[in-house]
Amino acid sequence: MTDLNSGPSASALAGLRARAAAPDAAAGDCLAFGQALLQHAGRDKASQREALAALVRAYQLDASCEPTLLHTIAQTAFVLRDWALVDSATGLLLARHAEDANALIWRAAAVQQRDDFAAAEALLREAVRVVPGNPVALHKLALCIKEQARFAEAEGLLRQVLMLSPDNAHALFDLSELEIRSGRLAEGWAHYESRIAFAAGELNNAQQALAAISAHWQGESLAGKTLVVYGEQGNGDCLWAVRFLPLLAERARREGGRVIFGHDGPLRHLFERMLPADLPLETSLETQPDFHCGLMTLPLRLGIVDATGWGAPYLSADAALEQTWRERVEAHMAGTRGNRKVGLVWNGNPDHIRDMRRSVPVGQIEPLLDVAGVTYFAVSPGRGETVAQWRAKGLDVVDLTHHFQSGFDDVAALLANLDLVVTIDSGPAHLAGALGVPTCLMIDHVSAWFWGDETPETVWYDSIELVRQLRVGDWAPVVARVRERIEAVGRR
């Protein structure tokens, strides 16, 4: 990102900012500042939001000051997920020109956020009619269809997109997720590599350094070679994929090569316990390798075309921490008779692109919390205010997350002391499954590819029971089913 605080550009922006903020600012002042800031903002959301506010102010002062201003406002609001502004801006655009394909696509995204998929699909089909054969419009339609769980139809549209634009990495990636979801692992893993093309601009420093000094591993023999595997994507992805490292170590051992896991972060110690002795973890680039690859590439390179047998636990909590957490949990259970201990994750990181769909609103999770003989333990930190409100209502919910000092090691130690975990699709779900903790996973209507389709089981984690939404946004039947499951724990 360009540094806005140094050089002539910073000085020029400061002047434009001052003029735009003046009480007598004209539309042209706000427009000039908004355009300049947007040009220099890169991916900085705060700068993009400031630019958008200036552009909106320019439009309010003089809607005719720039012919493409409304389009810029709608597009920037779309990037920032300001759906209310997208809605209003595209409404004005379509009132002017009903066949504005960009406005139709942006408006469909805003409508889709309200779970009105019929209206979103109609808008996208109109965009496809207006610009036939346009891969962007077809791609957006495919994703809208996918969100309605019409997977075969979505796949057909994605294949049309790829006929029109064979090098479309995003479309290939979306296709790969449909293939993996349906169990076509060989095709899915191969197409999943398309992420490398569009993730190139998001590599961290360590990954950039690896790319500069070593080749991307294509599955070549490791005889006399060193391969560094790095963690990638989110915590859940790493927790899922780390299971393949021992198999990779076995191959390297057989071929006479060496593997190193390059990883640093809250999962580090959890992973170190499960690695073979000859597969060390390095937190910095100490070894110059011959090859590198991401953790999510391993299923492809190891030929994992059948998920059978991969559901057994493969991670463990630290023994000392597990004892510490046992004492903490039991201290809160003192005075209760035979209470079951249930972990609870009802919402996730709000910045996650699917968080609105995967999280259960507080009011809709509450019917779960008054099961007699159950003490609930919040697993995600930062939810103390909500827990305090529940406790004020007499609900037995405990938040010990202020004791989380050792990253996911503390989370693992807490989970190991519970009878059951109830969670949404998030990092703790993967962690509970990897530990073998009995888990009820509440998943939205169209969830991540890890969880497959329709069945109440997942091949990847034997201890997880899936409770699926039947309709988008309808959590009531899911919560009712999970409540039955919790009640059953006490009857065993």
Buried (B, 14 or more C-beta within 10 A) or exposed (E): EBEBEEEEBBEBBEEBBEBBEEEEBBBBBBBBBBBBBBEBBEEBEEBBBBBBBBBBBBBEBBEEBBEEBBBBBBBBBBBBBBBEBBBBBBEBBBEEEEEBBBBBBBBBBBBBBEBBBEBBBBBBBBBBEBBEEBBBBBBBBBBBBBBBBBBEBBBEBBEBBBEBBEEBBBBBBBBBBBBBBBEBBBBBBEBBBBBBEEBEEEBEEBBEBBEEEBBEBEEBEBEEBBBBBBBBBBBBBBBBBBBBBEBBBBBBBEBEBBBBBBBEEBBBBBBEEBBBEEBBBBEEBEEEBBBBBBBBBBBBBBEBBEBEEBBEBBBBBBEEBBEBBBEBBEEBBEEEEEBBBBBBBBBBBEEBEBBBBBBBEEEBBBBBBEBEBBBBBBBBBEBEEBBEEBEEEEBBBBBBBEBBEBBBBBBBBBBBBBBBBBBBBBBBBBBBBBBBBBBBBBBBBBBBBBBBBEEEEBBBBBBBBBBBBEEBEEBEEBBEBBBEBBBEBBEE
